[in-house]
Amino acid sequence: MERFADKPFVVLGVNNDDDHEAAVTMIAAQKMTWRSWQTGGVENPINQRWHVNAWPTTYVIDAKGIIRYARVPGPYLEHAVATLLAEAAK
Protein backbone atom coordinates (compact mmCIF):
# COMPACT_ATOMS: atom_id res chain seq x y z
CA MET A 1 0.00 0.00 0.00
CA GLU A 2 3.01 2.29 0.32
CA ARG A 3 3.00 2.89 -3.43
CA PHE A 4 -0.32 4.72 -3.01
CA ALA A 5 0.95 6.94 -0.16
CA ASP A 6 -0.04 10.35 -1.57
CA LYS A 7 -3.12 9.33 -3.54
CA PRO A 8 -6.68 10.60 -2.88
CA PHE A 9 -8.23 7.78 -0.86
CA VAL A 10 -8.48 6.51 2.70
CA VAL A 11 -8.52 3.02 4.14
CA LEU A 12 -10.13 2.59 7.54
CA GLY A 13 -10.25 -0.57 9.61
CA VAL A 14 -12.59 -1.63 12.38
CA ASN A 15 -11.71 -4.42 14.77
CA ASN A 16 -14.39 -6.02 16.94
CA ASP A 17 -11.91 -8.02 19.01
CA ASP A 18 -12.15 -7.71 22.81
CA ASP A 19 -8.41 -8.28 23.25
CA HIS A 20 -6.50 -5.02 22.69
CA GLU A 21 -3.05 -6.64 22.80
CA ALA A 22 -4.07 -9.22 20.19
CA ALA A 23 -5.34 -6.42 17.95
CA VAL A 24 -2.10 -4.41 18.28
CA THR A 25 -0.04 -7.54 17.58
CA MET A 26 -2.09 -8.34 14.45
CA ILE A 27 -1.83 -4.77 13.14
CA ALA A 28 1.94 -4.93 13.47
CA ALA A 29 2.19 -8.43 11.97
CA GLN A 30 0.03 -7.48 8.97
CA LYS A 31 1.92 -4.18 8.54
CA MET A 32 -1.31 -2.20 8.42
CA THR A 33 -0.50 1.41 7.61
CA TRP A 34 -4.05 2.70 7.92
CA ARG A 35 -6.08 3.65 10.97
CA SER A 36 -7.90 0.81 12.64
CA TRP A 37 -10.34 1.26 15.49
CA GLN A 38 -10.98 -1.36 18.13
CA THR A 39 -14.63 -1.40 19.11
CA GLY A 40 -14.44 -4.16 21.72
CA GLY A 41 -17.03 -6.74 20.78
CA VAL A 42 -19.84 -7.41 18.37
CA GLU A 43 -22.45 -5.68 20.55
CA ASN A 44 -20.82 -2.28 20.00
CA PRO A 45 -23.17 0.14 18.16
CA ILE A 46 -20.50 0.86 15.53
CA ASN A 47 -20.19 -2.84 14.75
CA GLN A 48 -23.93 -3.24 14.47
CA ARG A 49 -24.50 -0.13 12.35
CA TRP A 50 -21.56 -0.82 10.01
CA HIS A 51 -22.09 -4.62 9.93
CA VAL A 52 -18.65 -5.38 11.35
CA ASN A 53 -18.55 -9.12 11.96
CA ALA A 54 -14.99 -10.07 11.05
CA TRP A 55 -11.54 -8.84 12.02
CA PRO A 56 -10.47 -6.59 10.53
CA THR A 57 -13.25 -5.06 8.50
CA THR A 58 -11.81 -2.55 6.07
CA TYR A 59 -13.40 0.29 4.16
CA VAL A 60 -11.94 2.10 1.15
CA ILE A 61 -13.14 5.69 0.90
CA ASP A 62 -12.71 7.83 -2.20
CA ALA A 63 -11.61 11.47 -2.44
CA LYS A 64 -15.24 12.62 -2.12
CA GLY A 65 -15.70 10.77 1.18
CA ILE A 66 -17.82 7.99 -0.31
CA ILE A 67 -17.31 4.43 0.87
CA ARG A 68 -16.48 2.62 -2.35
CA TYR A 69 -15.49 -0.77 -0.96
CA ALA A 70 -16.49 -2.42 2.30
CA ARG A 71 -15.28 -5.60 3.97
CA VAL A 72 -12.37 -6.01 1.55
CA PRO A 73 -10.25 -9.05 2.47
CA GLY A 74 -6.51 -8.35 2.83
CA PRO A 75 -5.33 -9.93 -0.42
CA TYR A 76 -7.84 -7.84 -2.43
CA LEU A 77 -7.29 -4.50 -0.70
CA GLU A 78 -4.49 -3.30 -2.96
CA HIS A 79 -6.52 -4.25 -6.06
CA ALA A 80 -9.55 -2.31 -4.73
CA VAL A 81 -7.42 0.80 -4.18
CA ALA A 82 -5.77 0.49 -7.61
CA THR A 83 -9.20 0.14 -9.25
CA LEU A 84 -10.54 3.18 -7.38
CA LEU A 85 -7.55 5.30 -8.38
CA ALA A 86 -7.77 4.20 -12.02
CA GLU A 87 -11.44 5.25 -12.09
CA ALA A 88 -10.55 8.62 -10.54
CA ALA A 89 -7.86 9.21 -13.16
CA LYS A 90 -10.38 8.97 -16.02
KAJO-V786070 format. One record per residue. N is the residue number from 0. RES is the residue in one letter. OMEGA is omega in whole degrees, 0 to 359 (none if undefined). NEAR is the number of other ideal C-beta (glycine too) atoms within 10 Angstrom. Layout:
N;RES;OMEGA;NEAR
N;RES;OMEGA;NEAR
This chain:
0;M;180;13
1;E;182;6
2;R;179;9
3;F;191;15
4;A;185;7
5;D;183;5
6;K;185;15
7;P;175;12
8;F;177;16
9;V;171;15
10;V;176;20
11;L;178;16
12;G;175;20
13;V;183;22
14;N;180;24
15;N;180;23
16;D;177;16
17;D;188;12
18;D;183;12
19;H;181;11
20;E;178;8
21;A;179;13
22;A;180;20
23;V;179;13
24;T;181;11
25;M;178;16
26;I;179;18
27;A;182;9
28;A;181;8
29;Q;180;12
30;K;179;8
31;M;181;18
32;T;181;12
33;W;178;15
34;R;178;11
35;S;181;20
36;W;175;15
37;Q;184;20
38;T;171;19
39;G;174;16
40;G;186;10
41;V;180;12
42;E;180;9
43;N;181;16
44;P;178;8
45;I;179;12
46;N;181;18
47;Q;182;13
48;R;184;8
49;W;177;18
50;H;177;11
51;V;180;22
52;N;178;11
53;A;180;12
54;W;340;15
55;P;171;24
56;T;183;21
57;T;178;21
58;Y;176;18
59;V;185;20
60;I;183;17
61;D;184;16
62;A;178;12
63;K;180;8
64;G;182;7
65;I;176;8
66;I;182;12
67;R;179;17
68;Y;178;19
69;A;178;14
70;R;181;14
71;V;178;19
72;P;183;11
73;G;183;10
74;P;183;7
75;Y;185;12
76;L;181;18
77;E;178;13
78;H;179;11
79;A;180;18
80;V;179;21
81;A;179;13
82;T;180;14
83;L;181;20
84;L;177;15
85;A;178;9
86;E;182;10
87;A;181;14
88;A;182;7
89;K;none;4
